[in-house]
């Protein structure tokens, strides 16, 4: 039996009717779709007691007649009994008995593995690209010439860590394309190796790879996608990835898209090909991205027909359209990685998945952490790990993006359709290490969930009454700030404005704190600090697309701890707007300034009084596109090196003391 369904089903029943004259009906089997147990698999619903089918099942095992849900339709949604008196499915399950099915629900493609790769012992932590080349060479078909196809998959290999209770080492390959692979201390099939990794997590610098964000954006079918400009840009961009998810809907789309019935997509999984995780994937086909236009549009005293800008710091005049890579997420984050390699920094990588699973232990050996350009999505567990790294371990944070730590998501590994699975637990408090070890060791976060509720920049709005996640057992979803976890409480700034993928330069604002500015702006002339980053491979400027600014009510700002080093204003650019959660009326906002003044990026520095942790935040998605510009010789690159050098030196001094 086959078919397609878009819609909600609640409490299904299978009835049989006698063939005699009475035509009596009997319930063969029925299921209570409001059923939920934290100790059982949430995708397997047991058969109700009293069903006739149970009479034919040995030992009356209800699991034999269970209703098994594949591809994970949406649970925790309103049913026929919902009357608006309760808004959390866990508090009143009978009101949330419906299951929303979509004919394009996708979870795991379950492709058969045809190869296995073991991470070599002693391999340095880092980002690796596994390339596959296949050739279609049919000697019997003269009309079909041989064609070669190349595919590339990223692997994020974390540093080895010592296991408790033995001397073995393992290394999580936090890939988000295949199951984690283990680094076994073996030489050959079974003979133990006499060599081990030189040191456990010897590097003090770590880069956080935002795998949660990568998955949530996975296969984003952008509403501004235009096939002809995209194909033209690919043809003119050597090394670009030649496929776009908009043209291959069978692989499933992202949590920014809609199901075929026009309801928003709640779930995202990495157990399928993700186009935008490929090296060279181009997000924007036109210069400027969603806002379009040229860099000079809407600027004061600009000529709207002039698409040429002068790059003062490189003494060259170039077309602004030449310096917008159109890259986002993983391809854009490679700007950070190549910058680190260029200057010879020794570093490890770690992912959101490790932070969620391992808790504070995942970062215990590091003194400084760099984020990516857009670490937008986090579970409470992964965010708690970062907060404890800063506030308890005294770890330094370098926030290199914009619109980070924005959405709270649910994650679960309790997705295999077997009655014995268990779901993870979570807490809004910052947990101790033992809690992570007890609760999250088996959580591989293979499925992520978002409820886009109560404001925020979003492509769709979750239905009222469905604001609570299902995967994490019923925690309130939506913006982290609505759960008292504003990004400013971690990195000092929060999402303020969004606009086109065209960047603006920063201008230095701080001159009265030489104890800070002397090392931040070391080697950068006063003239250059007036125009910091008017170049770059992401939008041709350091501050663009999504911008973060200080929050006047933040305790660190009120206490005078936060120092605003530089600012980038976009107040004259009509393509930028304040984010909805900052707007009170059309004329007023939470920042207490004019709407135009509030549209900016703040580059800040502060120290956490109790732990001594140092925080440097830039508040822009396009900032890192400046790093490799002019072969890494530019004022943004120099400023960045000053900060990382200073943080690492401070970390070494702290260790020695």
C-alpha positions, 0 to 999 in steps of 0.5 A, spaced: 500 500 500 502 506 498 500 514 497 502 521 499 499 525 505 499 532 507 496 533 514 494 531 521 492 524 524 490 523 531 488 517 535 488 512 528 483 506 529 483 499 525 476 497 525 473 490 522 466 489 520 463 482 521 460 479 514 453 477 517 447 481 517 448 485 524 455 487 521 458 489 528 464 493 528 470 491 532 476 495 534 482 491 531 487 496 533 488 503 536 493 508 538 493 514 543 498 518 539 498 523 545 503 518 548 510 520 550 515 517 555 521 520 556 524 512 557 521 510 551 522 511 543 518 517 541 517 515 534 514 508 537 507 508 539 504 502 543 498 499 541 492 501 546 490 495 551 483 492 549 485 491 542 483 485 538 490 484 535 493 483 542 489 477 543 493 474 537 500 476 540 504 472 545 505 475 552 500 481 550 507 485 548 504 491 546 510 493 542 509 488 537 503 492 534 506 499 535 505 504 530 512 506 528 513 513 525 518 513 519 522 520 517 519 523 523 513 527 522 512 533 527 509 531 534 508 536 539 502 539 535 495 541 536 490 536 536 482 536 535 482 537 543 486 543 543 482 549 546 487 554 548 488 553 555 494 550 555 500 551 550 505 546 552 504 539 549 507 536 555 503 539 560 496 537 557 498 531 552 491 530 550 490 537 547 496 535 542 495 528 540 496 530 533 501 528 528 503 532 522 505 528 516 508 531 510 509 527 503 516 530 503 519 529 510 526 527 510 530 524 515 535 518 513 537 516 506 539 509 509 544 509 503 548 502 504 556 504 506 561 502 500 567 504 504 570 505 511 575 510 513 579 509 519 582 516 522 590 515 522 593 515 529 596 521 530 593 525 525 592 533 527 586 536 529 583 540 523 578 540 517 579 535 512 576 534 505 575 527 503 574 527 495 571 522 491 572 521 483 568 516 479 568 515 472 562 513 467 566 509 462 561 505 458 565 501 453 559 498 449 556 505 448 559 509 443 554 515 444 555 516 451 562 518 452 566 517 459 564 522 464 568 524 470 564 526 477 567 529 483 564 530 490 567 532 496 565 531 503 568 535 509 570 532 516 571 535 522 577 531 526 577 533 533 583 532 538 584 526 541 582 525 548 584 520 554 578 515 555 577 515 563 579 508 566 584 506 560 590 508 556 586 508 549 585 514 545 580 516 541 578 522 536 571 524 534 571 525 527 565 530 528 563 529 520 556 531 519 555 527 513 557 520 516 557 517 523 563 519 527 569 514 526 573 512 532 581 513 532 583 506 535 590 505 538 591 499 533 596 497 528 593 493 523 587 489 525 588 487 532 595 488 534 596 494 539 600 500 537 606 502 541 606 509 539 600 514 541 599 521 540 604 526 542 600 530 547 593 530 549 590 536 546 596 540 546 594 546 542 591 552 547 587 555 541 581 551 538 576 553 533 568 552 534 565 549 528 558 551 528 555 544 525 548 545 528 548 551 524 550 548 518 545 542 519 539 547 520 541 551 513 542 544 510 539 545 503 536 551 503 532 553 497 533 560 498 527 564 495 531 569 491 534 563 487 534 565 480 537 559 476 540 563 470 544 568 474 546 562 479 549 558 473 552 564 470 556 565 476 558 558 477 561 558 470 565 564 471 567 561 478 573 556 478 572 551 483 565 552 485 560 547 487 556 545 480 549 543 484 544 547 488 538 544 492 533 548 489 534 544 483 534 537 487 528 537 492 528 530 493 534 531 498 530 535 502 530 542 504 532 546 510 529 549 516 528 555 513 524 552 507 516 550 507 513 543 506 509 542 500 503 543 504 506 550 506 507 549 513 514 550 515 520 545 516 521 544 523 526 538 523 533 538 520 538 532 519 545 531 516 544 524 514 543 526 507 547 529 502 547 537 504 549 541 498 551 547 502 556 543 506 560 542 499 567 546 498 566 552 493 558 552 494 556 559 492 550 562 496 548 568 493 548 568 485 548 576 485 552 581 488 549 584 494 545 577 496 538 579 498 538 586 498 542 586 491 544 593 488 552 595 489 556 597 494 554 605 493 547 604 493 544 609 498 550 611 501 551 619 502 554 623 497 554 616 492 553 616 485 548 610 484 551 608 477 558 608 480 560 600 481 567 602 483 570 603 489 577 605 491 581 600 496 585 605 500 589 600 504 591 596 498 592 602 493 588 599 488 582 600 484 577 595 483 570 593 481 566 592 488 563 586 484 569 582 484 570 582 491 563 578 493 565 571 494 557 569 495 560 564 500 556 563 507 557 558 512 562 552 511 565 555 505 566 562 508 568 560 514 574 557 511 577 564 511 578 563 518 582 557 517 586 559 511 588 565 516 590 561 521 594 557 517 597 563 514 600 565 520 602 559 523 597 558 529 597 551 532 590 550 533 584 544 534 577 544 531 571 542 535 564 542 533 557 544 536 556 536 537 562 535 542 559 541 546 552 538 547 555 531 548 561 532 552 559 539 556 565 543 559 570 537 559 570 538 551 574 545 552 577 544 558 584 544 555 583 550 551 585 557 553 582 561 547 576 559 542 574 562 536 567 562 533 565 562 526 562 567 522 555 565 524 554 561 530 546 562 530 543 555 533 545 552 539 542 547 544 542 549 552 547 544 553 552 547 547 551 554 550 552 552 557 558 549 555 561 555 552 558 559 558 562 555 563 568 555 559 568 563 560 565 564 567 568 558 570 574 556 566 576 563 565 577 561 557 577 567 552 572 568 547 573 571 540 566 572 537 568 573 529 561 573 526 554 576 527 547 574 529 550 568 533 547 564 539 540 566 536 535 560 536 534 555 541 534 548 538 532 541 540 537 535 539 536 528 540 539 521 538 532 517 540 530 516 533 531 509 532 524 506 531 526 501 537 522 501 543 528 501 548 531 507 546 531 513 551 531 520 550 536 525 552 534 530 558 536 537 559 536 543 563 536 551 563 541 551 568 549 551 567 550 543 569 556 540 572 561 535 568 558 529 571 551 531 568 553 532 561 557 525 562 550 522 565 545 525 560 549 526 553 554 521 552 549 517 547 546 523 544 549 524 537 544 530 535 542 526 529 536 530 528 535 537 530 528 541 531 527 549 531 520 552 533 520 559 530 516 562 535 515 569 538 518 574 534 525 574 531 528 574 523 524 568 521 522 565 514 516 562 517 512 563 524 510 557 528 503 556 529 501 559 536 500 553 541 506 550 538 512 553 541 515 548 545 520 543 542 519 536 542 526 533 541 528 535 548 522 533 552 518 540 551 523 545 552 520 552 550 523 554 543 524 560 539 529 565 541 535 564 546 534 571 549 526 569 550 529 564 555 534 569 558 540 567 554 541 573 550 547 573 546 550 579 550 550 575 556 556 571 553 559 575 548 557 582 550 553 584 543 546 581 540 543 581 533 541 588 531 540 589 524 540 585 517 540 588 510 544 586 504 550 582 503 554 588 502 559 590 507 561 597 510 568 599 514 569 600 521 571 606 524 575 606 531 571 610 537 575 608 543 581 613 544 581 613 552 583 606 554 590 605 552 591 599 556 587 596 551 587 599 544 595 599 544 595 592 543 589 591 539 591 597 534 598 595 534 602 596 528 595 600 525 596 607 523 591 612 526 589 614 519 587 606 517 583 606 524 578 611 521 577 606 515 577 599 518 575 593 513 573 597 506 575 591 502 574 583 503 571 577 499 565 577 503 560 583 501 567 588 500 567 590 507 568 588 514 561 589 517 555 587 513 549 582 512 547 581 519 550 586 525 550 585 532 551 591 537 551 592 545 545 592 549 544 598 554 541 594 559 547 589 559 550 588 566 557 588 563 556 595 559 552 598 565 558 596 569 563 599 564 566 593 563 565 593 555 569 597 551 567 599 544 573 599 540 570 601 533 563 601 530 560 600 523 554 604 521 549 603 516 544 608 518 544 611 511 543 604 507 535 603 506 537 596 505 538 595 512 533 594 518 532 593 525 531 586 527 523 585 529 525 584 537 529 590 537 523 594 535 518 597 540 514 602 535 515 604 528 519 610 531 522 607 537 527 601 539 529 597 545 536 601 544 533 607 546 536 611 540 534 613 533 532 607 529 538 609 524 543 610 530 541 603 532 543 600 525 550 598 526 556 593 528 559 594 535 567 591 535 568 590 543 572 588 548 571 586 555 573 582 561 569 577 566 571 580 573 570 573 576 574 568 572 578 573 568 576 571 561 577 576 555 572 577 550 573 580 543 567 581 539 566 584 532 558 583 530 558 582 523 558 576 518 562 579 513 568 580 517 572 574 516 572 575 509 577 581 510 582 576 513 585 573 506 584 580 502 591 582 499 594 576 501 593 577 508 596 584 509 591 588 511 588 592 517 583 587 519 588 581 519 593 585 523 588 587 528 585 580 528 593 577 529 594 582 535 587 580 539 589 572 538 596 573 540 594 577 546 589 572 548 594 566 547 599 570 551 594 571 557 592 564 557 600 561 557 601 566 563 595 564 567 597 557 566 604 558 569 601 562 575 
